[in-house]
Amino acid sequence: MTALRHARSTCNELGAWQPTDTLSQWGPRIDQMIRPMFGDQPADALITVLLQLPPDATLQEMRDFIWADTDEQRARILTSVYQRLGIEEPAAGFLPPQVRVMTMHGSKGLGANIVFIPALEEQILPGPRRQPIPGLVLEAARMLYVSITRARAACILSYAVSRYLYGNVSSQVRSRFVPSLAGPFTPRTSPLEPREVADIVASVSNL
């Protein structure tokens, strides 16, 4: 009964808040409400997230920011808030510097300055499950296209001539899609050369 009374009291208070109210109005009260319920660590984590928003962000914008699934979605929300408030965005933007590892399906709708697509081998893309079915081969080609077009500055694709699988070294055949990519594939056992890195950095700077 104590928990129910507390929940009823909290809901009654929240019912008086409006979506257009701001963090500066209710931010301290949010902290006072969640800290006793969930403890210091979750409360501190939430406050750290909320500090990314300007004080004049609305509660609706705060909700959307917390519910966002990806850094890109949060960046779009922050951009919208800054534009609404007439605040100049940080020169570095809102996306944190990071390397994201994701599936081709997971990359849909996202973007990145540089995209790496490894393992362009026939046994992986399209792979044995898709190879007998033309429709699935076309779907694999579309996924590859979507992945390549996620790149804003550079897309680096690679395949291996041999791969260590299930305890054995297995020879690999390049994917059937490789000849259609119209880009150079250079045999190498070393990483990108300094000149190549400098060219990519320059491309990113020009975005």
Residue, then its C-alpha position, 0 to 999 in steps of 0.5 A: m500500500t505504501a508503494l501504491r500511495h507513492a506511485r499515485s502521488t508521483c503520477n498526480e505530480l507528473g500529471a501537472w507537467q506539460p510537454t513544453d515545460t523545460l529541464s530548467q523547470w523540472g530537472p532538479r525535481i526529476d533528480q529528487m524523484i528518481r534518486p530515492m526510488f532507484g539509488d544514486q548510480p541510476a540517478d547519476a547516469l540519467i543526470t549525465v544523459l540530461l546534461q547533454l541537453p540545453p537547460d531550455a530543452t522541453l520535457q518532450e525533447m528530453r523524453d525523445f532523447i532518452w528513448a533514442d536507440t542510436d547516437e545518430q538519433r540523439a544527434r538529430i534530436l540535439t541538432s533540432v533542439y539547438q536550432r529551435l533555441g538558436i544556439e550554435e552547435p559545437a564545432a565537433g558536432f554531437l556524434p561521439p568519436q567511436v568505432r561501431v561494429m554492426t551487421m549490414h541489416g543494422s546499418k540501414g538508415l545510418g551513416a558514418n564518415i568511414v565504413f569498413i566492409p571486410a570478408l567479401e568472400e563467396q562463402i560469406l556474401p552471398g554465402p551458401r544459403r543464398q547461392p542457390i536462390p537468385g532472389l536471395v543473391l539479389e538481396a545480398a547485393r542490395m545489402l552490400y549496396v546499402s552498406i557501401t552507401r553509408a559512407r560519407a568520405a571513404c568505404i574500404l572493402s576487403y576479402a581474404v584469400s585464406r581464413y582460419l575456420y573451425g581449426n583449419v586454414s581454408s582457401q577463400v574465393r572472392s565474392r561474385f560482387v567484387p568485380s562489379l565494385a569498380g574499385p582497386f583491391t590491392p594485395r597486402t598484409s599490412p594496414l593502410e599506408p600513412r598516405e592513404v590515411a592522410d587522404i581519408v582524413a582530408s576527405v573527412s575534413n572536407l565534409 
